[in-house]
């Protein structure tokens, strides 16, 4: 592949394999509590798109608990004392501070997490409409205190097409995303963007169009996450799908689409993921996405000669 995958980029940047720790900020989501909308994005499950995160504890307790899980999974490769981790806040909207107290709590949480010697980088998942000046100020401070540790903000865009954004009830228009990218890049934050391929009503060309657009943003984004639409039990999209089923890609169709998407992206964008792995227990469709190993192998073959 012309582009680097995340694991490759991390190894080059930190000189070692870097593991991901799933953390929780305790934030909710403005697209659920009424500030931007009610009910959330139609594909989002109760877990706020971060099904594997730990319950809310102090940063030290969370890091310890997440490390135990990760270290047990990868026991022998690197001595525990030398391991590096990314503290990854994915579920819900992790810059959603509704008052000065919540802002202060987030400031402490992220600063304390970043201070830990084993934490190499901080990754904060959020919405582009949740980056007011005080949050940008907090992010700027985090960068200034430990400039050697990158801070990433992951924005859930999913699509550039407004008709789909309305249909999935994303709750903000594209110019809000564009401003967020400018604001974040101006203060030295690395921006990673999530895209969902296979949203209802979108053609293959429209999906590639979203990725093509992301390959050309000014300023440039740093990374991209591609994932297949997953219909999860308990979501509004599951109801919609039951009442009026829409086409779901086969694994082969999805891999071919990802291949075409990679071809419209520049060389220097980092690919954070090519497939999603949502909770199997909630998965309605596509059923192939429950077999992670098979999906990864098929994807690897599909893109290996790019
Ligand atoms: S913004 Fe994120 S957490 Fe909120 S409803 Fe949409 S996907 Fe779920």
Boltz pocket constraint, residues with backbone or C-beta under 6 A from the ligand:
constraints:
  - pocket:
      binder: B
      contacts: [[A, 29], [A, 30], [A, 31], [A, 32], [A, 39], [A, 40], [A, 41], [A, 44], [A, 45], [A, 48], [A, 49], [A, 91], [A, 92], [A, 93], [A, 127], [A, 156], [A, 169], [A, 170]]
      max_distance: 6.0
